[in-house]
Amino acid sequence: MPSPATLLPLAATATDDAAESVTNAASFIEENWATWLSIGLRILLIIVIAAALRSVVRKALTKLISRMNTSAEAVEGTALGGLLVNAERRRQRSEAIGSVLRSVASFLILGTAALMVLAALKIDLAPLLASAGVAGVAIGFGARNLVTDFLSGVFMIMEDQYGVGDKIDAGVASGEVIEVGLRVTKLRGDNGEIWYVRNGEIKRIGNLSQGWATAGVAVQVKPTENLARLREVLQEVADAFAKESPWDERLWGPVEVLGLDEVLLASMTVKVSAKTMPGQQFAVERELRWRIKEAFDAAGIRIVGGLQAADDEEAPADPAASVAAPSVLANPASPQSLATTPIPPPAAPPVTK
């Protein structure tokens, strides 16, 4: 066991080392505390400004979306609102646009704040940005279908190509739009089925619910009908149809008698057309056919394909029409019959004994 005299120098040395360490640490803190405080305050200021700016931008976007929905609801109660504005469609479109804008704003603001914090900490951002670029390219290639669907959905919504309640033909499927998303559009087909169509797969869109639609009715009658009488009857039907409710609200113009569309040996086709509200053309066509049929029956105009009247029935065919004309070959004594008679074989010579 070492003696106390030997331990005293060791203890003094350890004490001196500890005192020197504390002195160095205190001097280091004293020299750098101002820098650390400056960096901390700068980071805190960046975070506070980013949070405040993000909150202000998100509230402004939310207020803008609410104002868009309020204007849509105000127009909904008017006569024009039922024709041009669909409140649910406007609401979903505005909410989708607002969600995209809020996400983009948050990403830009928080991403910029994170880069500023790293720069304040004296961290070299060049390798980090290069790595992020390579990772972004790899993720983009791996999820290119998802990115394509998302971008296509954003542009479809922002350009208002279609919305909830519209009847569209998307190529891969057709039907009524029941939900519009940033990745998938839901359609309800004519038989009640629901189609989930990815937005990136839609190469063309035919919207049957925007602007106006055309109702066309073609009627085939006999070519012997009086054209002036046909036009008069059809014009009467068109004028009466355009004045009656609720059809007068569904029409965007007068019902026009276009005239002869096709003339054949056994029939001729007369066409009637009218501009209607979107989606109302089928109901208008059915009603027009009904009224035209009733008017033609009352006027004695026969439609091709219907039952023939008693006076229009054809006379029975002559039974003698199928009998062939008499021929000279039927008389065996005529020169023609004798000329066509086969020559008999020569008689065999008599046999002598």
TIMI-710749 format. One record per residue (C-alpha): x, z negated, y; residue number from 0. Coordinates in nm, 3 decimals, always signed. Last residue first. Layout:
! residues N
@u->X w->Z v->Y seq->NUM
...
END
This chain:
! residues 353
@u->-7.899 w->+14.139 v->-7.012 seq->352
@u->-7.946 w->+14.198 v->-6.648 seq->351
@u->-7.955 w->+13.922 v->-6.378 seq->350
@u->-8.128 w->+14.021 v->-6.057 seq->349
@u->-7.920 w->+13.999 v->-5.742 seq->348
@u->-7.968 w->+13.674 v->-5.533 seq->347
@u->-8.173 w->+13.713 v->-5.219 seq->346
@u->-7.991 w->+13.700 v->-4.891 seq->345
@u->-8.023 w->+13.375 v->-4.692 seq->344
@u->-8.308 w->+13.356 v->-4.441 seq->343
@u->-8.217 w->+13.408 v->-4.075 seq->342
@u->-8.324 w->+13.105 v->-3.872 seq->341
@u->-8.615 w->+13.160 v->-3.633 seq->340
@u->-8.492 w->+13.146 v->-3.273 seq->339
@u->-8.570 w->+13.510 v->-3.200 seq->338
@u->-8.916 w->+13.479 v->-3.364 seq->337
@u->-8.997 w->+13.176 v->-3.141 seq->336
@u->-8.890 w->+13.367 v->-2.828 seq->335
@u->-9.082 w->+13.681 v->-2.932 seq->334
@u->-9.403 w->+13.471 v->-2.963 seq->333
@u->-9.574 w->+13.449 v->-3.305 seq->332
@u->-9.467 w->+13.088 v->-3.368 seq->331
@u->-9.630 w->+12.976 v->-3.042 seq->330
@u->-9.471 w->+12.637 v->-2.938 seq->329
@u->-9.160 w->+12.822 v->-2.823 seq->328
@u->-9.362 w->+12.968 v->-2.542 seq->327
@u->-9.377 w->+12.621 v->-2.394 seq->326
@u->-9.673 w->+12.423 v->-2.263 seq->325
@u->-9.587 w->+12.182 v->-1.979 seq->324
@u->-9.484 w->+11.831 v->-2.078 seq->323
@u->-9.734 w->+11.546 v->-2.076 seq->322
@u->-9.627 w->+11.242 v->-1.863 seq->321
@u->-9.837 w->+11.347 v->-1.569 seq->320
@u->-10.141 w->+11.385 v->-1.794 seq->319
@u->-10.197 w->+11.008 v->-1.786 seq->318
@u->-10.228 w->+11.020 v->-1.406 seq->317
@u->-10.090 w->+10.694 v->-1.261 seq->316
@u->-10.326 w->+10.431 v->-1.144 seq->315
@u->-10.388 w->+10.428 v->-0.768 seq->314
@u->-10.158 w->+10.204 v->-0.562 seq->313
@u->-10.289 w->+9.878 v->-0.424 seq->312
@u->-10.305 w->+9.868 v->-0.045 seq->311
@u->-10.683 w->+9.852 v->-0.028 seq->310
@u->-10.686 w->+9.542 v->-0.251 seq->309
@u->-10.418 w->+9.366 v->-0.043 seq->308
@u->-10.070 w->+9.324 v->-0.181 seq->307
@u->-9.934 w->+8.976 v->-0.238 seq->306
@u->-9.624 w->+8.895 v->-0.038 seq->305
@u->-9.275 w->+9.044 v->-0.071 seq->304
@u->-9.287 w->+9.247 v->+0.247 seq->303
@u->-9.497 w->+9.074 v->+0.509 seq->302
@u->-9.839 w->+9.222 v->+0.577 seq->301
@u->-9.978 w->+9.232 v->+0.927 seq->300
@u->-10.351 w->+9.160 v->+0.931 seq->299
@u->-10.344 w->+8.990 v->+1.272 seq->298
@u->-10.447 w->+8.648 v->+1.134 seq->297
@u->-10.198 w->+8.675 v->+0.849 seq->296
@u->-9.925 w->+8.778 v->+1.092 seq->295
@u->-10.001 w->+8.483 v->+1.320 seq->294
@u->-9.992 w->+8.232 v->+1.032 seq->293
@u->-9.663 w->+8.371 v->+0.902 seq->292
@u->-9.512 w->+8.370 v->+1.251 seq->291
@u->-9.617 w->+8.007 v->+1.300 seq->290
@u->-9.457 w->+7.885 v->+0.979 seq->289
@u->-9.141 w->+8.089 v->+1.031 seq->288
@u->-9.107 w->+7.948 v->+1.384 seq->287
@u->-9.146 w->+7.591 v->+1.258 seq->286
@u->-8.876 w->+7.637 v->+0.996 seq->285
@u->-8.637 w->+7.799 v->+1.246 seq->284
@u->-8.690 w->+7.523 v->+1.503 seq->283
@u->-8.618 w->+7.253 v->+1.244 seq->282
@u->-8.298 w->+7.432 v->+1.142 seq->281
@u->-8.180 w->+7.486 v->+1.500 seq->280
@u->-8.212 w->+7.120 v->+1.601 seq->279
@u->-7.850 w->+7.015 v->+1.528 seq->278
@u->-7.726 w->+7.094 v->+1.877 seq->277
@u->-8.017 w->+7.160 v->+2.114 seq->276
@u->-8.166 w->+7.504 v->+2.083 seq->275
@u->-8.105 w->+7.864 v->+2.186 seq->274
@u->-8.369 w->+8.103 v->+2.050 seq->273
@u->-8.385 w->+8.414 v->+1.828 seq->272
@u->-8.647 w->+8.641 v->+1.672 seq->271
@u->-8.560 w->+8.933 v->+1.441 seq->270
@u->-8.779 w->+9.212 v->+1.300 seq->269
@u->-8.671 w->+9.366 v->+0.969 seq->268
@u->-8.805 w->+9.693 v->+0.834 seq->267
@u->-8.922 w->+9.772 v->+0.483 seq->266
@u->-8.945 w->+10.029 v->+0.202 seq->265
@u->-8.735 w->+10.314 v->+0.342 seq->264
@u->-8.511 w->+10.084 v->+0.543 seq->263
@u->-8.489 w->+9.977 v->+0.908 seq->262
@u->-8.279 w->+9.677 v->+1.014 seq->261
@u->-8.264 w->+9.446 v->+1.315 seq->260
@u->-8.571 w->+9.572 v->+1.494 seq->259
@u->-8.656 w->+9.376 v->+1.806 seq->258
@u->-8.480 w->+9.082 v->+1.971 seq->257
@u->-8.798 w->+8.885 v->+2.036 seq->256
@u->-8.659 w->+8.602 v->+2.248 seq->255
@u->-8.770 w->+8.238 v->+2.239 seq->254
@u->-8.714 w->+8.105 v->+2.588 seq->253
@u->-8.420 w->+7.875 v->+2.667 seq->252
@u->-8.256 w->+7.549 v->+2.574 seq->251
@u->-8.524 w->+7.455 v->+2.323 seq->250
@u->-8.550 w->+7.104 v->+2.183 seq->249
@u->-8.753 w->+6.968 v->+2.473 seq->248
@u->-9.014 w->+7.248 v->+2.453 seq->247
@u->-9.039 w->+7.188 v->+2.080 seq->246
@u->-9.179 w->+6.838 v->+2.121 seq->245
@u->-9.421 w->+6.941 v->+2.265 seq->244
@u->-9.573 w->+7.285 v->+2.306 seq->243
@u->-9.475 w->+7.539 v->+2.574 seq->242
@u->-9.194 w->+7.722 v->+2.388 seq->241
@u->-9.410 w->+7.769 v->+2.077 seq->240
@u->-9.698 w->+7.928 v->+2.269 seq->239
@u->-9.466 w->+8.180 v->+2.433 seq->238
@u->-9.288 w->+8.266 v->+2.108 seq->237
@u->-9.610 w->+8.309 v->+1.907 seq->236
@u->-9.755 w->+8.537 v->+2.172 seq->235
@u->-9.431 w->+8.734 v->+2.184 seq->234
@u->-9.438 w->+8.780 v->+1.806 seq->233
@u->-9.795 w->+8.914 v->+1.814 seq->232
@u->-9.720 w->+9.157 v->+2.098 seq->231
@u->-9.395 w->+9.279 v->+1.943 seq->230
@u->-9.564 w->+9.352 v->+1.612 seq->229
@u->-9.853 w->+9.532 v->+1.781 seq->228
@u->-9.610 w->+9.755 v->+1.971 seq->227
@u->-9.420 w->+9.824 v->+1.649 seq->226
@u->-9.729 w->+9.933 v->+1.455 seq->225
@u->-9.669 w->+9.868 v->+1.086 seq->224
@u->-9.581 w->+10.161 v->+0.856 seq->223
@u->-9.228 w->+10.035 v->+0.791 seq->222
@u->-9.368 w->+9.737 v->+0.601 seq->221
@u->-9.261 w->+9.395 v->+0.720 seq->220
@u->-8.948 w->+9.184 v->+0.685 seq->219
@u->-8.911 w->+8.879 v->+0.911 seq->218
@u->-8.577 w->+8.749 v->+1.045 seq->217
@u->-8.565 w->+8.410 v->+1.216 seq->216
@u->-8.265 w->+8.292 v->+1.421 seq->215
@u->-8.208 w->+7.949 v->+1.571 seq->214
@u->-7.888 w->+7.931 v->+1.776 seq->213
@u->-7.703 w->+7.610 v->+1.862 seq->212
@u->-7.588 w->+7.453 v->+2.187 seq->211
@u->-7.288 w->+7.268 v->+2.325 seq->210
@u->-7.144 w->+7.045 v->+2.053 seq->209
@u->-7.311 w->+6.958 v->+1.724 seq->208
@u->-7.189 w->+7.225 v->+1.481 seq->207
@u->-6.821 w->+7.141 v->+1.526 seq->206
@u->-6.604 w->+7.375 v->+1.319 seq->205
@u->-6.266 w->+7.215 v->+1.258 seq->204
@u->-5.949 w->+7.381 v->+1.135 seq->203
@u->-5.633 w->+7.260 v->+0.963 seq->202
@u->-5.766 w->+6.922 v->+0.853 seq->201
@u->-5.519 w->+6.785 v->+0.598 seq->200
@u->-5.337 w->+6.564 v->+0.854 seq->199
@u->-5.662 w->+6.388 v->+0.940 seq->198
@u->-5.708 w->+6.270 v->+0.584 seq->197
@u->-6.062 w->+6.335 v->+0.466 seq->196
@u->-6.270 w->+6.067 v->+0.297 seq->195
@u->-6.594 w->+6.235 v->+0.191 seq->194
@u->-6.915 w->+6.039 v->+0.138 seq->193
@u->-7.187 w->+6.188 v->-0.083 seq->192
@u->-7.545 w->+6.201 v->+0.043 seq->191
@u->-7.631 w->+6.550 v->-0.080 seq->190
@u->-7.568 w->+6.714 v->+0.260 seq->189
@u->-7.230 w->+6.545 v->+0.287 seq->188
@u->-7.146 w->+6.223 v->+0.469 seq->187
@u->-6.805 w->+6.243 v->+0.635 seq->186
@u->-6.539 w->+5.976 v->+0.684 seq->185
@u->-6.224 w->+6.065 v->+0.884 seq->184
@u->-5.894 w->+5.910 v->+0.779 seq->183
@u->-5.568 w->+5.824 v->+0.960 seq->182
@u->-5.655 w->+5.731 v->+1.320 seq->181
@u->-6.014 w->+5.667 v->+1.225 seq->180
@u->-6.345 w->+5.839 v->+1.290 seq->179
@u->-6.652 w->+5.711 v->+1.106 seq->178
@u->-6.992 w->+5.857 v->+1.011 seq->177
@u->-6.922 w->+6.225 v->+1.076 seq->176
@u->-7.199 w->+6.442 v->+0.930 seq->175
@u->-7.104 w->+6.696 v->+0.666 seq->174
@u->-6.834 w->+6.938 v->+0.559 seq->173
@u->-6.531 w->+6.915 v->+0.333 seq->172
@u->-6.189 w->+7.078 v->+0.281 seq->171
@u->-6.257 w->+7.320 v->+0.568 seq->170
@u->-6.348 w->+7.056 v->+0.824 seq->169
@u->-6.703 w->+7.182 v->+0.888 seq->168
@u->-6.864 w->+6.940 v->+1.131 seq->167
@u->-7.195 w->+6.768 v->+1.198 seq->166
@u->-7.144 w->+6.522 v->+1.481 seq->165
@u->-7.291 w->+6.173 v->+1.457 seq->164
@u->-6.964 w->+5.989 v->+1.518 seq->163
@u->-6.717 w->+6.210 v->+1.701 seq->162
@u->-6.559 w->+6.553 v->+1.712 seq->161
@u->-6.280 w->+6.739 v->+1.893 seq->160
@u->-6.270 w->+6.471 v->+2.161 seq->159
@u->-5.919 w->+6.572 v->+2.274 seq->158
@u->-5.803 w->+6.208 v->+2.266 seq->157
@u->-5.968 w->+6.147 v->+1.930 seq->156
@u->-5.833 w->+6.458 v->+1.763 seq->155
@u->-5.490 w->+6.403 v->+1.920 seq->154
@u->-5.464 w->+6.047 v->+1.786 seq->153
@u->-5.594 w->+6.145 v->+1.443 seq->152
@u->-5.342 w->+6.427 v->+1.411 seq->151
@u->-5.062 w->+6.189 v->+1.509 seq->150
@u->-5.170 w->+5.933 v->+1.249 seq->149
@u->-5.220 w->+6.183 v->+0.967 seq->148
@u->-4.882 w->+6.346 v->+1.035 seq->147
@u->-4.710 w->+6.007 v->+1.047 seq->146
@u->-4.868 w->+5.909 v->+0.716 seq->145
@u->-4.768 w->+6.241 v->+0.560 seq->144
@u->-4.414 w->+6.206 v->+0.696 seq->143
@u->-4.371 w->+5.861 v->+0.544 seq->142
@u->-4.038 w->+5.913 v->+0.367 seq->141
@u->-3.905 w->+6.163 v->+0.620 seq->140
@u->-4.003 w->+5.942 v->+0.913 seq->139
@u->-3.862 w->+5.632 v->+0.744 seq->138
@u->-3.526 w->+5.808 v->+0.701 seq->137
@u->-3.528 w->+5.934 v->+1.061 seq->136
@u->-3.615 w->+5.590 v->+1.192 seq->135
@u->-3.341 w->+5.428 v->+0.984 seq->134
@u->-3.084 w->+5.674 v->+1.124 seq->133
@u->-3.202 w->+5.608 v->+1.480 seq->132
@u->-3.205 w->+5.232 v->+1.426 seq->131
@u->-2.849 w->+5.245 v->+1.294 seq->130
@u->-2.735 w->+5.446 v->+1.599 seq->129
@u->-2.917 w->+5.208 v->+1.833 seq->128
@u->-2.751 w->+4.906 v->+1.670 seq->127
@u->-2.406 w->+5.067 v->+1.673 seq->126
@u->-2.441 w->+5.145 v->+2.048 seq->125
@u->-2.601 w->+4.814 v->+2.148 seq->124
@u->-2.281 w->+4.613 v->+2.189 seq->123
@u->-2.388 w->+4.251 v->+2.227 seq->122
@u->-2.296 w->+4.086 v->+2.559 seq->121
@u->-2.582 w->+3.833 v->+2.530 seq->120
@u->-2.749 w->+3.991 v->+2.835 seq->119
@u->-2.743 w->+4.327 v->+2.657 seq->118
@u->-2.922 w->+4.172 v->+2.362 seq->117
@u->-3.186 w->+4.030 v->+2.594 seq->116
@u->-3.225 w->+4.366 v->+2.771 seq->115
@u->-3.273 w->+4.543 v->+2.436 seq->114
@u->-3.540 w->+4.292 v->+2.335 seq->113
@u->-3.719 w->+4.333 v->+2.671 seq->112
@u->-3.725 w->+4.713 v->+2.631 seq->111
@u->-3.873 w->+4.680 v->+2.283 seq->110
@u->-4.130 w->+4.427 v->+2.405 seq->109
@u->-4.248 w->+4.655 v->+2.689 seq->108
@u->-4.241 w->+4.982 v->+2.495 seq->107
@u->-4.402 w->+4.844 v->+2.181 seq->106
@u->-4.667 w->+4.652 v->+2.372 seq->105
@u->-4.758 w->+4.960 v->+2.578 seq->104
@u->-4.777 w->+5.183 v->+2.268 seq->103
@u->-4.997 w->+4.933 v->+2.085 seq->102
@u->-5.226 w->+4.889 v->+2.385 seq->101
@u->-5.255 w->+5.266 v->+2.431 seq->100
@u->-5.337 w->+5.323 v->+2.064 seq->99
@u->-5.597 w->+5.046 v->+2.058 seq->98
@u->-5.753 w->+5.171 v->+2.383 seq->97
@u->-5.779 w->+5.526 v->+2.247 seq->96
@u->-5.947 w->+5.396 v->+1.933 seq->95
@u->-6.182 w->+5.175 v->+2.131 seq->94
@u->-6.271 w->+5.462 v->+2.364 seq->93
@u->-6.348 w->+5.696 v->+2.075 seq->92
@u->-6.547 w->+5.432 v->+1.890 seq->91
@u->-6.752 w->+5.349 v->+2.198 seq->90
@u->-6.808 w->+5.711 v->+2.298 seq->89
@u->-6.931 w->+5.794 v->+1.950 seq->88
@u->-7.156 w->+5.491 v->+1.938 seq->87
@u->-7.299 w->+5.573 v->+2.280 seq->86
@u->-7.365 w->+5.939 v->+2.195 seq->85
@u->-7.382 w->+6.134 v->+2.520 seq->84
@u->-7.486 w->+6.494 v->+2.582 seq->83
@u->-7.846 w->+6.523 v->+2.473 seq->82
@u->-7.972 w->+6.167 v->+2.457 seq->81
@u->-7.796 w->+6.094 v->+2.782 seq->80
@u->-7.951 w->+6.384 v->+2.968 seq->79
@u->-8.294 w->+6.227 v->+2.940 seq->78
@u->-8.155 w->+5.898 v->+3.067 seq->77
@u->-8.111 w->+5.572 v->+2.876 seq->76
@u->-7.772 w->+5.665 v->+2.729 seq->75
@u->-7.622 w->+5.738 v->+3.071 seq->74
@u->-7.582 w->+5.368 v->+3.149 seq->73
@u->-7.452 w->+5.293 v->+2.798 seq->72
@u->-7.179 w->+5.556 v->+2.838 seq->71
@u->-7.080 w->+5.416 v->+3.178 seq->70
@u->-7.055 w->+5.067 v->+3.029 seq->69
@u->-6.841 w->+5.192 v->+2.740 seq->68
@u->-6.597 w->+5.359 v->+2.981 seq->67
@u->-6.586 w->+5.041 v->+3.193 seq->66
@u->-6.509 w->+4.834 v->+2.884 seq->65
@u->-6.224 w->+5.071 v->+2.795 seq->64
@u->-6.077 w->+5.037 v->+3.145 seq->63
@u->-6.107 w->+4.658 v->+3.132 seq->62
@u->-5.927 w->+4.654 v->+2.797 seq->61
@u->-5.652 w->+4.878 v->+2.936 seq->60
@u->-5.607 w->+4.651 v->+3.239 seq->59
@u->-5.604 w->+4.341 v->+3.019 seq->58
@u->-5.339 w->+4.498 v->+2.794 seq->57
@u->-5.124 w->+4.595 v->+3.093 seq->56
@u->-5.147 w->+4.250 v->+3.254 seq->55
@u->-5.066 w->+4.069 v->+2.928 seq->54
@u->-4.769 w->+4.297 v->+2.856 seq->53
@u->-4.636 w->+4.252 v->+3.210 seq->52
@u->-4.666 w->+3.874 v->+3.184 seq->51
@u->-4.495 w->+3.862 v->+2.845 seq->50
@u->-4.216 w->+4.097 v->+2.959 seq->49
@u->-4.162 w->+3.905 v->+3.286 seq->48
@u->-4.144 w->+3.571 v->+3.101 seq->47
@u->-3.907 w->+3.706 v->+2.835 seq->46
@u->-3.675 w->+3.869 v->+3.090 seq->45
@u->-3.673 w->+3.554 v->+3.305 seq->44
@u->-3.588 w->+3.337 v->+3.005 seq->43
@u->-3.306 w->+3.575 v->+2.911 seq->42
@u->-3.169 w->+3.568 v->+3.267 seq->41
@u->-3.200 w->+3.190 v->+3.287 seq->40
@u->-3.012 w->+3.156 v->+2.963 seq->39
@u->-2.739 w->+3.399 v->+3.073 seq->38
@u->-2.693 w->+3.219 v->+3.406 seq->37
@u->-2.690 w->+2.881 v->+3.239 seq->36
@u->-2.433 w->+3.002 v->+2.992 seq->35
@u->-2.215 w->+3.142 v->+3.271 seq->34
@u->-2.243 w->+2.823 v->+3.475 seq->33
@u->-2.165 w->+2.614 v->+3.171 seq->32
@u->-1.850 w->+2.814 v->+3.102 seq->31
@u->-1.565 w->+2.624 v->+3.276 seq->30
@u->-1.713 w->+2.278 v->+3.241 seq->29
@u->-1.806 w->+2.344 v->+2.881 seq->28
@u->-1.454 w->+2.460 v->+2.803 seq->27
@u->-1.305 w->+2.163 v->+2.996 seq->26
@u->-1.527 w->+1.923 v->+2.807 seq->25
@u->-1.435 w->+2.081 v->+2.478 seq->24
@u->-1.064 w->+2.067 v->+2.562 seq->23
@u->-1.088 w->+1.702 v->+2.666 seq->22
@u->-1.279 w->+1.613 v->+2.354 seq->21
@u->-1.020 w->+1.786 v->+2.143 seq->20
@u->-0.731 w->+1.612 v->+2.327 seq->19
@u->-0.897 w->+1.274 v->+2.283 seq->18
@u->-0.942 w->+1.341 v->+1.916 seq->17
@u->-0.578 w->+1.445 v->+1.879 seq->16
@u->-0.455 w->+1.138 v->+2.070 seq->15
@u->-0.661 w->+0.908 v->+1.853 seq->14
@u->-0.530 w->+1.070 v->+1.538 seq->13
@u->-0.170 w->+1.024 v->+1.661 seq->12
@u->-0.230 w->+0.659 v->+1.750 seq->11
@u->-0.378 w->+0.596 v->+1.412 seq->10
@u->-0.077 w->+0.750 v->+1.241 seq->9
@u->+0.165 w->+0.545 v->+1.453 seq->8
@u->-0.017 w->+0.221 v->+1.363 seq->7
@u->-0.036 w->+0.286 v->+0.994 seq->6
@u->+0.337 w->+0.230 v->+0.924 seq->5
@u->+0.351 w->-0.111 v->+1.097 seq->4
@u->+0.042 w->-0.214 v->+0.912 seq->3
@u->+0.228 w->-0.166 v->+0.580 seq->2
@u->+0.148 w->+0.108 v->+0.337 seq->1
@u->+0.000 w->+0.000 v->+0.000 seq->0
END
